[in-house]
């Protein structure tokens, strides 16, 4: 077992997200326990085979959640899409594990210093974990899974499962051919970082918008891995933890807004400032948290992301400037649409808001802000 900063903070994040999921009546403590087990071993295991085994085992609970509590009849097809995307690269990775064991005689992460994967094995291993992030190009299953999943399923998917791929990349980073990856993937990742920000600007479904914004944030993780800096590893941990705290809150807001308006279309969701000032406050805090604006600690993480990627190539600055602009555009899009747009008579049916629905959201904000300042202190 590993007892480092990554395992400590990510196990804490797992407990935090699963605790929030318990407040939803459709969630099951037994299913959440089965979700905690593989995530705990992925974050804490020093054995690469166990990491891979529990990485794949984590699919079982989330597939069950989507199939049992999914919103639409197409949920079986979407679940199969998630399974296929993950399996395409998971089975070839078994060959890489066999190669690793035949040379090292062990699956221990502490023995990776004397072995470097060949370029082909590096690509297979990279894609095996990058599909769970997911990086752009291997991401199509994520918006579909989020649309089909219930609110607590989306909270688990965004808060925990997207972090498994980043941890896998970090643990195997020492045996990757970094020179090959940096030469082949740097421009790809940088280009699609910009593309994913532009795609977010064209989303009209609030839940799909939050899902694509997760793709936008997670593509930063392999970029930090390519930087191969001690600063990059610390920023990678900060990016994972801060996204794990902010994305569940956004999906809780999506579910709450859907319970009021019975729709997720931004064109139809208007005038929340008049309906509920308290919910508007939560939306405003989520907006600044997602935007990584000061004084939130995620602001420092975003700044050091630019520094780490700039150390690879100064050309990246020309991409990050429009990325920041488009990030502001799509965040302002949902923020102004929900809060400040004028309600049209007969546009949509608005259900009466019960403030009992805000208790989980209030608890999430309290715990996340307390956690943020605790993490910053540590």
C-alpha positions in Angstrom: 0.0 0.0 0.0 1.1 3.5 -0.8 0.8 6.3 1.8 1.8 9.4 -0.1 0.0 12.7 -0.7 -1.9 11.4 -3.7 -3.4 8.4 -1.9 -4.2 10.6 1.1 -6.1 13.4 -0.7 -7.8 11.1 -3.2 -9.1 8.7 -0.6 -10.4 11.8 1.2 -12.0 12.9 -2.1 -13.6 9.5 -2.5 -15.2 9.6 1.0 -16.4 13.2 0.4 -18.1 12.4 -2.9 -19.7 9.1 -1.7 -20.9 10.9 1.4 -22.7 13.5 -0.7 -24.3 10.7 -2.8 -25.9 9.2 0.3 -28.3 12.2 0.5 -30.1 11.1 -2.7 -33.0 8.8 -2.0 -32.3 6.5 -5.0 -28.7 5.8 -3.9 -27.9 2.6 -2.1 -25.3 2.3 0.6 -24.4 -1.1 -0.6 -23.6 0.1 -4.1 -21.6 3.0 -2.8 -19.6 0.6 -0.6 -18.8 -1.5 -3.8 -17.8 1.8 -5.4 -15.5 2.8 -2.5 -13.6 -0.5 -2.6 -12.0 -0.4 -6.1 -11.4 3.4 -5.8 -9.6 2.9 -2.5 -7.3 0.3 -4.0 -6.6 2.2 -7.2 -5.5 5.3 -5.2 -3.5 3.4 -2.6 -2.1 0.3 -4.2 1.6 0.0 -5.0 1.0 -3.1 -7.1 0.4 -2.4 -10.8 -1.7 -5.5 -11.4 -4.0 -4.7 -8.5 -4.2 -1.2 -9.7 -5.3 -2.4 -13.1 -7.7 -5.0 -11.7 -9.6 -2.6 -9.5 -9.4 0.1 -12.2 -11.5 -2.2 -14.4 -13.6 -3.5 -11.5 -14.8 0.1 -10.9 -16.9 -0.2 -14.1 -19.2 -2.6 -12.4 -20.9 -0.3 -9.9 -21.3 2.6 -12.3 -22.7 0.4 -15.0 -25.3 -0.9 -12.5 -26.2 2.6 -11.4 -26.7 3.7 -15.0 -28.8 0.6 -15.9 -31.0 0.7 -12.8 -31.5 4.4 -12.3 -30.9 5.8 -15.7 -33.3 8.4 -17.1 -33.8 7.2 -20.7 -34.5 3.9 -22.5 -31.2 4.2 -24.3 -29.2 3.7 -21.1 -28.3 0.1 -22.0 -26.6 1.3 -25.3 -24.8 4.1 -23.4 -23.6 1.6 -20.8 -22.3 -0.7 -23.5 -20.5 2.3 -25.1 -18.7 2.9 -21.8 -17.7 -0.8 -21.6 -16.5 -1.0 -25.1 -14.4 2.2 -25.0 -12.6 1.0 -21.8 -12.1 -2.6 -23.0 -10.5 -1.7 -26.4 -7.3 -0.6 -24.6 -7.7 -2.6 -21.4 -7.1 -6.0 -22.9 -3.9 -5.0 -24.9 -2.6 -3.5 -21.6 -2.5 -7.1 -20.2 0.3 -7.8 -22.7 2.2 -4.8 -21.3 1.7 -6.1 -17.8 3.1 -9.5 -18.9 6.1 -7.8 -20.4 6.6 -5.9 -17.2 6.5 -9.0 -15.0 8.7 -11.0 -17.3 11.5 -8.4 -17.0 11.0 -7.2 -13.4 9.7 -10.4 -11.8 7.3 -8.2 -9.8 4.4 -5.9 -10.3 5.6 -3.4 -7.7 5.5 0.3 -8.5 8.8 0.8 -6.6 10.7 -1.3 -9.3 9.8 0.8 -12.3 13.1 2.7 -12.4 15.0 0.0 -14.3 12.4 -0.4 -17.1 11.1 1.9 -19.8 8.2 0.7 -22.1 8.8 0.6 -25.8 6.9 3.2 -27.8 4.1 0.8 -28.7 3.6 -0.4 -25.1 3.8 3.3 -24.0 0.9 4.2 -26.3 -1.2 1.2 -25.2 -0.7 1.9 -21.5 -1.3 5.6 -22.0 -4.6 5.1 -23.9 -5.7 2.5 -21.3 -5.8 5.1 -18.6 -6.4 8.2 -20.8 -9.8 6.7 -22.0 -11.1 7.0 -18.4 -10.0 10.6 -18.0 -11.0 11.0 -20.8 -8.8 12.9 -23.3 -10.5 14.4 -26.3 -10.9 11.8 -29.0 -11.6 9.0 -26.5 -14.3 11.1 -24.7 -17.6 10.3 -26.5 -18.8 7.9 -23.9 -18.6 10.6 -21.1 -21.4 13.0 -22.2 -23.6 10.0 -23.1 -23.0 8.4 -19.7 -23.7 11.6 -17.8 -26.9 12.2 -19.7 -28.2 8.7 -18.8 -26.9 8.6 -15.2 -29.0 9.9 -12.3 -27.7 12.9 -10.4 -25.8 10.9 -7.8 -24.3 8.7 -10.6 -23.0 11.8 -12.3 -21.6 13.0 -9.0 -19.7 9.7 -8.6 -18.6 9.6 -12.3 -17.2 13.2 -12.3 -15.9 13.3 -8.8 -14.2 9.9 -8.5 -14.1 7.8 -11.7 -12.5 10.4 -13.9 -9.6 10.6 -11.4 -8.7 6.9 -11.7 -7.2 7.4 -15.2 -5.0 10.3 -13.9 -3.7 8.2 -11.0 -2.9 5.4 -13.3 -1.0 7.7 -15.6 0.9 9.1 -12.7 1.8 5.7 -11.2 3.1 4.4 -14.6 4.7 7.7 -15.6 8.2 6.4 -14.7 8.0 3.6 -17.3 6.6 5.7 -20.2 8.8 6.8 -23.0 8.3 10.5 -22.2 10.4 11.6 -25.2 8.1 9.7 -27.6 4.9 10.9 -25.8 6.1 14.5 -25.7 7.0 14.6 -29.4 3.8 12.9 -30.5 1.1 14.0 -28.1 2.0 17.5 -27.0 0.5 19.3 -30.0 -2.5 17.0 -30.0 -3.3 17.6 -26.4 -2.8 21.3 -26.7 -4.9 21.6 -29.8 -7.8 19.7 -28.5 -7.6 21.6 -25.2 -8.7 24.6 -27.4 -11.2 22.5 -29.3 -12.9 21.2 -26.2 -13.2 24.7 -24.8 -14.9 25.8 -28.1 -17.2 22.7 -28.0 -18.4 23.8 -24.6 -19.5 27.1 -26.0 -22.0 25.4 -28.3 -23.7 23.2 -25.7 -27.4 24.0 -25.0 -28.0 21.1 -22.6 -26.8 22.1 -19.1 -25.7 18.6 -18.1 -23.8 18.0 -21.4 -22.1 21.4 -20.9 -20.8 20.3 -17.5 -19.8 17.0 -18.9 -17.8 18.5 -21.7 -16.2 21.0 -19.3 -14.9 17.9 -17.4 -13.2 16.8 -20.7 -11.7 20.3 -21.0 -10.3 20.2 -17.4 -9.1 16.6 -17.5 -7.0 17.0 -20.7 -4.7 19.2 -18.6 -3.6 16.1 -16.6 -1.5 14.4 -19.4 -0.1 17.8 -20.3 1.2 18.1 -16.7 2.5 14.6 -16.9 4.5 15.4 -20.0 6.1 18.4 -18.2 8.0 15.8 -16.0 8.5 18.4 -13.2 8.2 18.2 -9.5 6.0 21.3 -9.7 3.9 19.6 -12.4 3.2 16.6 -10.1 2.0 18.9 -7.3 -0.2 20.9 -9.7 -1.5 17.6 -11.1 -2.7 16.6 -7.6 -4.3 20.1 -7.1 -6.1 19.9 -10.4 -7.5 16.5 -9.7 -8.7 17.4 -6.2 -10.1 20.8 -7.1 -12.0 19.4 -10.0 -13.2 16.5 -7.8 -14.7 19.1 -5.4 -16.2 21.4 -8.0 -17.8 19.1 -10.5 -20.0 17.2 -8.0 -21.4 20.6 -6.9 -22.2 21.5 -10.5 -24.0 18.2 -11.1 -26.0 18.7 -7.9 -27.0 22.1 -9.3 -28.0 20.5 -12.6 -30.2 18.0 -10.8 -31.8 20.7 -8.7 -32.5 23.0 -11.6 -34.0 20.0 -13.5 -36.3 19.3 -10.6 -37.6 22.8 -10.8 -37.9 23.3 -14.6 -38.2 19.7 -15.8 -35.7 20.5 -18.5 -32.0 21.0 -18.9 -32.1 23.3 -21.9 -30.4 26.6 -21.2 -32.9 28.4 -23.5 -35.8 27.4 -21.2 -34.1 27.8 -17.8 -34.5 31.5 -16.9 -35.0 33.8 -14.0 -33.6 31.7 -11.1 -32.6 35.0 -9.4 -36.4 35.8 -9.0 -37.4 32.3 -8.0 -34.7 31.6 -5.3 -32.0 34.1 -4.2 -30.4 31.3 -2.1 -30.0 29.0 -5.1 -28.7 32.0 -7.1 -26.0 32.4 -4.4 -25.0 28.8 -4.8 -24.9 29.2 -8.6 -22.7 32.3 -8.3 -20.2 30.6 -6.0 -20.1 27.6 -8.3 -19.4 29.9 -11.2 -16.4 31.5 -9.6 -15.2 28.2 -8.3 -15.3 26.6 -11.7 -13.7 29.6 -13.3 -10.8 29.3 -10.8 -11.1 32.9 -9.7 -9.4 34.2 -6.6 -9.6 33.7 -3.6 -10.4 30.0 -4.4 -7.3 27.9 -4.2 -8.0 26.4 -7.6 -6.7 29.8 -9.0 -3.2 28.9 -8.0 -3.5 25.5 -9.6 -4.6 27.1 -12.9 -1.6 29.5 -12.8 0.9 26.8 -12.2 -0.7 24.7 -15.0 0.4 27.5 -17.4 3.9 27.6 -15.9 4.3 23.8 -16.1 3.1 23.6 -19.7 5.0 26.7 -20.7 8.2 24.9 -19.6 7.7 22.3 -22.3 7.2 24.8 -25.1 6.8 28.5 -25.1 4.4 28.1 -28.1 1.7 26.9 -25.6 1.1 30.5 -24.5 -0.5 31.2 -27.9 -3.0 28.4 -27.2 -3.7 29.2 -23.6 -4.8 32.8 -24.2 -7.8 31.8 -26.4 -8.5 28.8 -24.1 -8.9 31.2 -21.2 -11.2 33.4 -23.3 -13.5 30.5 -24.4 -13.6 29.1 -20.9 -14.9 32.5 -19.7 -17.4 32.5 -22.6 -19.1 29.1 -21.9 -19.1 29.7 -18.1 -20.8 33.1 -18.6 -23.2 31.5 -21.0 -24.8 29.2 -18.5 -24.4 31.7 -15.6 -26.2 34.6 -17.3 -28.8 32.3 -18.9 -29.8 30.8 -15.6 -29.8 33.8 -13.4 -30.3 37.0 -15.4 -32.3 36.1 -18.5 -35.9 37.3 -18.4 -38.7 34.7 -17.9 -41.2 34.5 -20.7 -44.8 33.9 -19.9 -45.8 30.3 -20.8 -42.3 29.4 -21.7 -42.0 26.5 -19.3 -43.6 25.1 -16.2 -41.8 26.0 -13.0 -42.4 23.7 -10.0 -42.5 25.0 -6.5 -39.0 24.9 -4.8 -38.7 23.1 -1.5 -35.7 24.2 0.4 -35.2 20.7 1.7 -33.6 19.9 -1.7 -30.9 22.5 -0.9 -29.6 20.7 2.2 -27.2 18.4 0.3 -26.0 21.3 -1.7 -25.5 23.5 1.4 -23.5 20.6 3.0 -21.5 20.1 -0.2 -20.5 23.8 -0.2 -19.6 23.8 3.5 -17.5 20.7 3.3 -15.8 21.6 0.0 -14.8 25.1 1.2 -13.6 23.7 4.5 -11.6 21.1 2.6 -10.2 23.6 0.2 -8.7 25.8 2.9 -7.5 22.7 4.7 -5.8 21.4 1.6 -4.2 24.9 1.0 -2.9 24.9 4.5 -1.4 21.4 4.1 
